[in-house]
Amino acid sequence: MAIELRTVTIKPRRQAYDHLVRRFGDKPASRYQEASYDIQAAENLHYKPTWDPGQDLYDTKITKIIMQDWYALKDPRQFYYNTYTLTRARQQETAEANFNFVESRGLADMLPDALRDVALNVLVPLRHAAWGANQSNTFICGYGYGTTLTQACMYHAMDNLGIAQYLSRLGLLLGDIDALNAGKEAWLNGAAWQPLRRYVEDCLVLRDPIELFVAQNLALDGLLYPLVYECIVDRHLSAKGGSAVAMLCQFMNDWFDETRKWVDAVLKTAASESEHNRDTLAQWARHWIDRAIAAVSPIVEQALGADTGKVVQEYVAALHARIQKNGIPL
């Protein structure tokens, strides 16, 4: 008996969902497009918010930024649930391997006491700041508009929760439960931490989701992550024999390099929309960067001492250049 194998091409009756065809044309849509575009709840919401009857449940007027199409604020990483979780799972495996390597070889015990103290004093209280970033990005997700923006903010929120957990594990590895208690006490009562705590708590009561995006993801993270994880951890501590701490913080560096591209893409698109947007973003950036400098400097001083002012200004200049490259004049 002979068997003949043939390839049969079946033409689909439609290339994509109607709303994607209207936006992108009659062609196959990517998974990111299917999971992200034109799925924002916009009508038939049934009721006004009881806490603010003058506002719609999902209201673009809650922010000063004006966009003709909020879906223009897309994620260049094209993260939707599947790609996001797969990416973070791979990074989680690397982070677990780093923690296991440091712990199994006793590298934490080999740290000089002075370096251990700097690592604990600077890093452990930051888990509370990461929790604040989680809350801020959750707010942006809840009150922002357009799924391309809001879903990315929710992923960002969960990333910050993960960072808080990594910092907790670092504290337990280097100093046991006493390190976590000391970090909480420093966050609540330490003089060096009160400007940052005030910054985080002020972000928690911001009502404009895009201003909060600027305050948290651009101004604060744009200074905090390079200064702490690139400068203090990778340069200062590693040069003195604290490379084990750098291994424990690898995720934070990789994560910031990745998410910075998304933050820049959002701001560049919003700024290019209109002069009004550009001026508003510039005003917010100037205000919150000035506050971020005052909030972060006392923390950096715990590690760098007299060199703090010069180093902070170097990173502030880099942040200014990054912002102006995105079309926001400072």
C-alpha positions as CSV (number, residue, x, y, z in Angstrom):
1,M,0.0,0.0,0.0
2,A,1.4,3.4,-1.0
3,I,0.9,6.4,1.2
4,E,1.1,9.8,-0.3
5,L,1.9,12.7,2.0
6,R,1.0,16.2,0.9
7,T,1.1,19.6,2.5
8,V,-2.2,21.4,2.5
9,T,-2.4,25.1,3.1
10,I,-5.6,26.2,4.8
11,K,-6.2,29.9,4.5
12,P,-7.7,31.4,7.7
13,R,-11.0,33.1,7.3
14,R,-9.6,36.1,9.2
15,Q,-6.1,37.3,9.9
16,A,-6.7,38.9,13.3
17,Y,-9.4,40.2,15.6
18,D,-11.4,43.1,14.1
19,H,-10.1,45.7,16.5
20,L,-6.5,44.7,15.6
21,V,-7.3,44.8,11.9
22,R,-8.7,48.4,12.3
23,R,-5.4,49.4,14.1
24,F,-2.7,47.4,12.2
25,G,-4.3,46.4,9.0
26,D,-5.5,43.0,7.7
27,K,-2.5,40.9,8.7
28,P,-1.6,38.4,11.4
29,A,-1.2,40.0,14.8
30,S,1.6,39.2,17.3
31,R,0.8,37.7,20.7
32,Y,1.8,41.0,22.3
33,Q,-0.7,42.9,20.1
34,E,-3.5,40.5,21.0
35,A,-2.8,40.8,24.7
36,S,-2.3,44.5,24.8
37,Y,-4.2,46.7,22.3
38,D,-7.7,48.1,22.5
39,I,-8.7,46.0,25.5
40,Q,-8.9,48.9,28.0
41,A,-12.4,49.1,29.6
42,A,-13.9,52.3,28.2
43,E,-17.7,52.1,28.3
44,N,-20.6,50.4,30.1
45,L,-18.8,50.9,33.5
46,H,-22.2,51.3,35.2
47,Y,-21.1,53.6,38.1
48,K,-18.9,56.5,39.1
49,P,-16.2,56.0,41.7
50,T,-17.8,56.6,45.1
51,W,-14.6,58.3,46.3
52,D,-14.7,60.8,43.4
53,P,-18.1,61.0,41.6
54,G,-16.7,63.6,39.2
55,Q,-14.3,61.1,37.8
56,D,-14.9,58.1,35.5
57,L,-13.7,54.8,36.7
58,Y,-11.0,54.8,34.0
59,D,-10.4,58.5,33.3
60,T,-7.7,60.0,31.1
61,K,-8.4,63.4,32.7
62,I,-6.8,62.3,36.0
63,T,-3.4,63.2,34.5
64,K,-2.2,66.5,33.0
65,I,-0.6,64.5,30.1
66,I,-2.8,64.5,27.0
67,M,-2.5,61.7,24.4
68,Q,-4.4,61.2,21.2
69,D,-3.8,57.5,21.5
70,W,-2.8,56.1,24.9
71,Y,-1.7,52.9,23.3
72,A,1.2,54.8,21.7
73,L,2.9,54.3,25.1
74,K,4.0,50.8,24.2
75,D,6.6,48.5,25.8
76,P,9.6,48.0,23.5
77,R,10.2,44.7,25.3
78,Q,6.8,43.6,24.1
79,F,6.1,41.9,27.5
80,Y,2.7,40.3,27.9
81,Y,2.1,37.6,30.6
82,N,3.8,34.7,28.9
83,T,7.0,36.5,27.8
84,Y,7.3,38.4,31.1
85,T,7.1,35.3,33.2
86,L,9.5,33.3,31.1
87,T,12.0,36.1,31.2
88,R,11.8,36.5,34.9
89,A,11.9,32.7,35.5
90,R,15.3,32.6,33.7
91,Q,16.6,35.5,35.8
92,Q,15.2,33.8,38.9
93,E,17.3,30.7,38.1
94,T,20.4,32.9,37.8
95,A,19.7,34.7,41.1
96,E,19.1,31.4,42.9
97,A,22.3,30.1,41.6
98,N,24.2,33.2,42.8
99,F,22.6,32.9,46.3
100,N,23.4,29.2,46.5
101,F,27.0,29.8,45.3
102,V,27.6,32.5,48.0
103,E,26.0,30.5,50.7
104,S,27.5,27.1,49.9
105,R,31.0,28.4,49.7
106,G,30.8,30.5,52.8
107,L,31.6,33.7,50.9
108,A,29.3,35.8,53.2
109,D,31.4,34.7,56.2
110,M,34.6,35.8,54.5
111,L,33.4,39.4,54.1
112,P,35.3,41.9,56.2
113,D,33.2,43.3,59.0
114,A,33.5,46.8,57.6
115,L,32.1,45.8,54.2
116,R,29.4,43.7,55.7
117,D,28.2,46.7,57.8
118,V,28.1,48.9,54.7
119,A,26.2,46.3,52.7
120,L,23.6,45.8,55.5
121,N,23.3,49.5,56.4
122,V,22.8,50.6,52.8
123,L,20.9,47.7,51.2
124,V,18.6,46.2,53.8
125,P,16.4,49.3,54.4
126,L,16.0,49.7,50.7
127,R,13.6,46.7,50.8
128,H,11.0,49.2,52.2
129,A,11.7,51.6,49.3
130,A,11.2,48.7,46.9
131,W,7.8,48.0,48.5
132,G,6.9,51.7,48.0
133,A,7.8,51.4,44.4
134,N,5.5,48.3,44.2
135,Q,2.6,50.4,45.6
136,S,3.3,53.3,43.2
137,N,3.3,51.2,40.1
138,T,0.2,49.3,41.2
139,F,-1.5,52.7,41.5
140,I,-0.4,53.6,38.0
141,C,-1.8,50.3,36.7
142,G,-5.1,51.0,38.5
143,Y,-5.5,54.6,37.4
144,G,-3.5,54.8,34.2
145,Y,-5.1,54.3,30.8
146,G,-4.2,51.9,28.0
147,T,-3.1,48.4,28.5
148,T,0.2,48.8,26.9
149,L,1.1,51.1,29.8
150,T,-0.8,49.7,32.7
151,Q,0.2,46.0,32.2
152,A,3.9,47.0,32.0
153,C,3.5,49.0,35.3
154,M,2.0,45.9,37.0
155,Y,5.0,43.9,35.9
156,H,7.2,46.6,37.2
157,A,5.3,46.6,40.5
158,M,5.8,42.8,40.9
159,D,9.5,43.2,40.0
160,N,9.9,45.7,42.9
161,L,8.3,43.2,45.2
162,G,10.8,40.6,44.1
163,I,13.6,43.0,44.7
164,A,12.4,43.6,48.2
165,Q,12.5,39.9,48.7
166,Y,16.0,39.6,47.4
167,L,17.1,42.3,49.7
168,S,15.5,40.5,52.6
169,R,17.3,37.3,51.7
170,L,20.6,39.3,51.5
171,G,20.0,40.6,55.0
172,L,19.2,37.2,56.3
173,L,22.3,35.7,54.7
174,L,24.7,38.5,55.9
175,G,23.2,39.3,59.3
176,D,20.3,37.0,60.1
177,I,17.0,38.3,61.4
178,D,18.7,41.0,63.4
179,A,19.7,42.6,60.1
180,L,16.1,42.9,59.0
181,N,15.1,44.4,62.3
182,A,17.9,46.9,62.2
183,G,16.9,47.8,58.6
184,K,13.3,48.4,59.6
185,E,14.5,50.6,62.6
186,A,16.8,52.6,60.3
187,W,13.9,53.1,57.8
188,L,11.6,54.3,60.6
189,N,13.9,56.3,62.7
190,G,17.4,56.6,61.1
191,A,18.2,60.2,60.3
192,A,19.9,59.2,57.0
193,W,16.8,57.4,55.8
194,Q,14.1,60.0,56.6
195,P,14.4,62.0,53.3
196,L,14.0,58.9,51.2
197,R,11.1,57.7,53.4
198,R,9.4,61.1,53.0
199,Y,9.9,60.8,49.3
200,V,8.3,57.3,49.1
201,E,5.4,58.3,51.3
202,D,4.7,61.5,49.3
203,C,4.6,59.3,46.1
204,L,2.0,57.1,47.8
205,V,-0.4,60.1,47.8
206,L,0.2,61.4,44.3
207,R,-3.0,61.3,42.2
208,D,-1.6,61.9,38.7
209,P,-0.4,58.5,37.5
210,I,2.0,59.9,34.9
211,E,3.6,62.3,37.4
212,L,4.0,59.3,39.7
213,F,5.6,57.5,36.8
214,V,8.1,60.3,36.6
215,A,8.7,60.6,40.3
216,Q,9.1,56.9,41.0
217,N,10.4,55.2,37.8
218,L,12.4,58.1,36.4
219,A,13.7,60.4,39.1
220,L,14.1,58.1,42.1
221,D,15.0,54.8,40.4
222,G,17.1,56.7,37.9
223,L,19.4,57.9,40.7
224,L,19.0,55.2,43.3
225,Y,19.8,52.1,41.2
226,P,23.0,53.4,39.5
227,L,24.3,55.0,42.7
228,V,23.6,52.0,44.9
229,Y,24.0,49.0,42.7
230,E,26.5,50.2,40.1
231,C,28.6,52.6,42.1
232,I,28.5,51.3,45.7
233,V,28.0,47.6,45.2
234,D,29.8,46.9,41.9
235,R,32.6,49.5,42.2
236,H,33.1,50.4,45.9
237,L,32.4,47.1,47.6
238,S,33.8,44.8,44.9
239,A,37.1,46.7,44.7
240,K,37.5,46.0,48.5
241,G,36.7,42.3,48.4
242,G,32.9,42.4,48.5
243,S,32.2,40.7,45.2
244,A,29.9,38.3,47.0
245,V,27.5,41.2,47.6
246,A,27.7,42.1,43.9
247,M,26.6,38.5,43.0
248,L,23.6,38.8,45.3
249,C,22.6,42.0,43.6
250,Q,23.1,41.0,40.0
251,F,19.3,40.9,39.3
252,M,18.9,44.6,40.4
253,N,21.6,45.7,37.9
254,D,20.2,43.6,35.0
255,W,16.7,44.7,35.8
256,F,17.4,48.4,35.8
257,D,19.3,48.2,32.5
258,E,16.3,46.5,31.0
259,T,13.5,48.6,32.5
260,R,15.2,51.9,31.8
261,K,14.6,51.3,28.1
262,W,10.9,50.9,28.7
263,V,10.7,54.1,30.9
264,D,12.6,56.0,28.3
265,A,10.3,54.8,25.5
266,V,7.2,55.9,27.4
267,L,8.5,59.3,28.2
268,K,9.9,59.9,24.8
269,T,6.6,59.1,23.1
270,A,4.6,61.2,25.6
271,A,7.0,64.2,25.1
272,S,6.9,64.0,21.3
273,E,3.0,64.2,21.4
274,S,2.9,67.9,22.2
275,E,4.7,70.9,23.6
276,H,2.3,70.8,26.5
277,N,3.3,67.3,27.4
278,R,7.0,68.1,27.0
279,D,6.8,71.1,29.3
280,T,4.8,69.2,31.9
281,L,7.2,66.3,31.9
282,A,10.1,68.7,32.2
283,Q,8.6,70.5,35.2
284,W,7.9,67.2,37.0
285,A,11.4,65.9,36.2
286,R,13.1,69.0,37.6
287,H,11.0,68.9,40.8
288,W,11.4,65.2,41.5
289,I,15.0,64.9,40.6
290,D,15.9,67.8,43.0
291,R,14.0,65.9,45.7
292,A,15.6,62.6,44.7
293,I,19.1,64.1,45.1
294,A,18.3,65.2,48.6
295,A,16.7,61.8,49.4
296,V,19.5,59.6,48.1
297,S,22.6,61.5,49.1
298,P,22.5,60.7,52.8
299,I,22.3,57.0,51.9
300,V,25.2,57.1,49.6
301,E,27.2,59.0,52.2
302,Q,27.1,56.0,54.5
303,A,29.3,54.2,52.0
304,L,31.3,56.8,50.1
305,G,31.8,59.5,52.8
306,A,33.4,62.7,51.6
307,D,33.2,61.6,48.0
308,T,29.4,61.6,48.0
309,G,28.8,65.0,46.5
310,K,31.1,64.5,43.6
311,V,29.8,61.1,42.8
312,V,26.1,62.1,43.1
313,Q,26.6,65.0,40.7
314,E,28.2,62.7,38.2
315,Y,25.2,60.5,38.2
316,V,22.8,63.4,38.2
317,A,24.5,64.7,35.0
318,A,24.1,61.3,33.4
319,L,20.4,61.2,34.3
320,H,19.9,64.8,32.9
321,A,21.6,63.7,29.7
322,R,19.3,60.6,29.5
323,I,16.2,62.7,30.0
324,Q,17.1,65.3,27.4
325,K,17.9,62.5,24.9
326,N,14.3,61.6,25.2
327,G,13.2,65.1,24.1
328,I,12.5,66.5,27.6
329,P,14.3,69.8,28.1
330,L,15.7,70.5,31.5
